[in-house]
């Protein structure tokens, strides 16, 4: 039985180590709808989604986060946008062929990861991470070690072969400003690594915790839902059209009879005709005409 997408934070009482467990199966499937990605790209988007959710939960902020991969390989871009409410969306752009079992570096080529944090209050932060590890998890573990000097392990499991594809992950991290025995941390990481994909995808978080850490004292906090949510809207598209040169908009209308604004994230289409454009220019609300 599949579980609702949720993020659980937990704390080891006898070790200066914190953790997070997230399931993103429904969110991932929503993200893939309407997109014909190769299997390797679907899997990478799952890893990116799990990682972004876990990373968002480690940050004490209200606002948005974007984690983006760019490179000179056939996968030109893969990006996840999220926020502190665990509302996620993502998309990939491909130019060329990608083998079903392609690795991270075969897809991205010479590339890097850009992490952008935009708090509702405070300054925007951007970090650039070289893709030196073999996996996305290894690259992020290196990022946490370099940027925050915090030993971190990330474990990601996904399965495309199931009737309902699923993805989930676990993060372990040494608590900041506290002495932690590296041997203890490594022991907990070794325990976590034993989790089977089916267990992580199908079992309730409390059962997963028991299987992994039944000899430890673990406090598990109330879960936070994780959902797919796209921020596109007809109003936002209207604002974009309003910002364009009138001659450019009029030319498209003359040639096509309408303007079709397409969202790459959720595949929604917003149609605008001459009457709508006139209403936008007069600051009137355009009629609701959205097709999926």
C-alpha positions in Angstrom: 0.0 0.0 0.0 1.5 3.4 -1.0 1.7 6.2 1.5 0.9 9.8 1.1 3.9 11.9 0.2 5.4 13.2 3.5 8.5 14.4 5.1 9.4 13.2 8.6 12.1 14.9 10.7 13.8 12.8 13.4 16.5 13.1 16.0 18.8 10.5 17.7 18.6 11.2 21.4 22.0 9.7 22.3 23.9 11.0 19.2 24.3 14.6 17.9 22.7 13.5 14.6 19.5 14.5 13.0 17.6 12.9 10.1 14.8 13.3 7.6 12.8 10.7 5.7 10.8 11.8 2.7 8.5 10.0 0.2 7.7 11.8 -3.0 6.1 9.1 -5.2 2.8 11.0 -6.0 4.7 14.2 -6.5 7.2 12.6 -8.9 4.4 10.9 -10.9 2.6 14.3 -11.3 5.9 15.9 -12.4 6.3 13.2 -15.1 2.8 13.6 -16.5 2.7 14.8 -20.1 6.5 14.4 -20.5 8.2 11.7 -22.5 11.5 11.5 -20.7 14.0 8.6 -21.1 14.1 6.3 -18.0 17.5 7.7 -16.9 16.1 11.3 -16.9 13.0 10.2 -14.9 15.3 8.6 -12.4 17.5 11.6 -12.1 14.4 13.9 -11.6 13.4 11.6 -8.8 16.8 12.0 -7.2 16.7 15.7 -7.7 13.2 15.9 -6.2 14.1 13.8 -3.1 17.3 15.9 -2.7 15.6 19.2 -3.0 12.9 18.2 -0.4 15.5 17.0 2.0 17.7 20.1 1.5 14.7 22.4 2.0 13.9 20.7 5.3 17.5 21.4 6.5 17.2 25.1 6.0 15.5 27.3 8.6 13.8 29.7 6.2 10.5 30.7 4.6 10.7 31.1 0.8 11.7 29.3 -2.4 14.6 27.0 -3.4 15.7 26.0 -6.8 18.1 23.2 -7.5 19.3 23.1 -11.1 21.7 20.9 -13.1 23.3 22.3 -16.2 25.9 21.0 -18.6 27.1 20.4 -22.1 25.7 16.8 -22.4 22.4 15.8 -23.9 20.6 16.7 -20.7 20.8 20.5 -21.0 18.9 21.2 -17.8 17.1 19.5 -15.0 15.5 21.7 -12.3 13.3 21.4 -9.2 11.6 24.4 -7.7 10.3 24.1 -4.2 9.5 26.0 -1.0 9.3 25.7 2.8 5.8 24.3 2.4 7.2 21.3 0.4 5.4 22.4 -2.7 7.4 21.0 -5.6 7.6 21.2 -9.4 10.3 20.2 -11.9 11.2 19.9 -15.5 14.1 18.6 -17.8 15.3 19.8 -21.2 17.0 17.3 -23.5 18.9 17.8 -26.8 20.1 14.4 -28.1 19.8 10.8 -27.2 20.1 9.4 -23.6 20.5 5.7 -23.0 18.2 4.0 -20.5 21.0 3.3 -18.1 22.9 6.6 -18.6 24.9 7.8 -15.6 24.8 11.3 -14.2 27.9 12.4 -16.1 26.9 10.8 -19.3 23.7 12.8 -19.2 25.0 16.2 -18.0 28.5 16.0 -19.4 30.8 18.8 -18.0 28.3 20.4 -15.7 27.4 21.9 -12.3 24.6 22.3 -9.9 23.2 25.7 -8.9 21.4 26.0 -5.6 19.4 29.2 -5.3 17.6 30.1 -2.0 15.2 33.0 -2.1 13.9 33.8 1.4 10.7 35.8 1.9 12.8 37.9 4.2 16.5 38.5 3.7 18.9 38.2 0.9 18.9 35.7 -1.9 21.7 33.2 -1.8 23.2 31.2 -4.7 25.8 28.4 -4.5 27.4 26.6 -7.4 28.5 22.9 -6.9 30.8 21.0 -9.2 29.5 17.6 -10.2 32.5 15.7 -8.9 30.8 12.8 -7.3 29.4 9.8 -9.3 25.9 10.4 -8.1 23.7 13.4 -7.2 23.7 12.3 -3.6 27.5 12.2 -3.4 27.7 15.7 -5.0 25.3 17.1 -2.3 27.1 15.3 0.5 30.3 17.1 -0.7 28.3 20.4 -0.9 27.2 20.2 2.8 30.8 19.3 3.8 32.3 22.2 2.0 29.7 24.9 2.7 28.6 24.0 6.2 31.3 21.6 7.4 28.6 19.2 8.4 29.1 15.5 7.7 26.0 14.4 5.7 24.7 11.2 4.1 21.9 11.1 1.6 20.2 7.8 0.6 17.9 7.8 -2.4 15.7 4.9 -3.6 13.4 4.9 -6.7 11.7 2.3 -8.8 10.2 2.9 -12.3 9.2 -0.7 -12.8 6.4 -0.7 -10.3 2.7 -0.2 -11.4 2.9 3.1 -9.6 6.6 4.3 -9.8 7.9 5.5 -6.5 10.8 7.5 -5.0 11.9 8.3 -1.4 15.0 9.2 0.5 16.7 9.6 3.9 19.2 12.3 5.0 21.5 12.0 8.1 23.4 15.0 9.3 25.6 15.8 12.2 24.1 18.6 14.3 25.8 22.0 13.9 27.9 23.3 16.8 27.9 20.0 18.6 30.6 17.4 19.1 29.6 14.1 17.4 31.6 11.0 17.3 32.3 10.2 13.6 32.2 6.5 14.4 28.7 6.9 15.7 27.6 8.8 12.6 29.2 6.2 10.4 27.4 3.5 12.3 24.0 5.2 11.8 24.8 5.7 8.1 25.7 2.0 7.8 22.4 1.0 9.3 20.5 3.4 7.0 22.2 2.0 3.9 20.6 -1.4 4.5 17.1 0.0 3.7 15.5 -1.9 0.8 13.7 0.1 -1.9 10.4 -1.6 -1.3 10.6 -1.0 2.4 11.3 2.7 2.0 8.5 3.2 -0.7 5.8 1.1 0.9 6.2 1.1 4.7 5.0 3.9 7.1 7.9 6.0 8.3 7.6 4.7 11.8 8.0 1.1 10.5 11.1 2.1 8.5 12.6 3.8 11.6 12.0 0.7 13.7 13.6 -1.6 11.1 16.6 0.6 10.8 17.1 2.0 14.3 15.3 -0.2 16.8 18.4 -0.3 19.1 18.5 3.5 19.1 16.4 6.1 20.9 14.8 8.1 18.1 12.3 11.0 18.3 10.1 11.3 15.2 8.3 14.7 14.7 5.0 15.3 13.1 5.2 14.9 9.3 4.8 17.6 6.7 3.0 16.9 3.4 4.9 17.0 0.1 2.9 17.9 -3.0 3.3 18.8 -6.6 2.2 22.4 -7.2 2.8 24.6 -10.2 2.8 28.3 -9.8 1.7 29.1 -13.3 -1.6 31.0 -13.8 -3.5 32.9 -16.5 -2.9 36.1 -14.6 0.9 35.6 -14.7 0.8 34.9 -18.4 -1.2 38.1 -18.8 1.5 40.0 -17.0 4.1 38.6 -19.3 2.1 39.5 -22.4 1.6 43.0 -21.0 5.3 43.4 -20.6 6.0 42.5 -24.3 6.1 45.1 -27.1 2.5 45.7 -28.5 3.7 45.3 -32.1 5.2 41.9 -31.3 1.9 40.7 -29.6 -0.2 42.1 -32.5 1.9 40.3 -35.1 1.4 36.9 -33.4 -2.4 37.6 -33.2 -2.5 38.5 -36.9 -0.6 35.4 -37.9 -2.2 32.8 -35.5 -5.4 34.4 -34.4 -4.5 33.6 -30.8 -1.5 33.4 -28.4 -0.9 30.0 -26.7 1.1 30.3 -23.5 2.5 26.9 -22.5 3.9 25.9 -19.1 6.8 23.5 -19.3 6.3 22.3 -15.7 2.6 21.2 -15.8 1.8 21.3 -19.5 -1.0 23.8 -19.0 -1.9 26.0 -22.0 -3.4 29.5 -21.6 -5.1 30.9 -24.7 -5.4 34.6 -25.4 -7.3 36.1 -28.4 -7.6 39.7 -29.5 -10.4 40.4 -27.0 -8.3 39.1 -24.1 -5.3 41.2 -25.2 -7.4 44.3 -25.3 -8.7 43.5 -21.9 -5.2 43.0 -20.5 -4.1 46.4 -22.0 -7.1 48.0 -20.3 -6.2 46.3 -17.0 -9.4 44.2 -17.1 -9.3 40.6 -16.1 -9.2 38.3 -19.1 -11.8 35.5 -19.3 -10.9 32.2 -17.8 -9.7 30.1 -20.8 -7.3 27.4 -19.7 -6.9 24.1 -21.4 -4.7 21.1 -20.2 
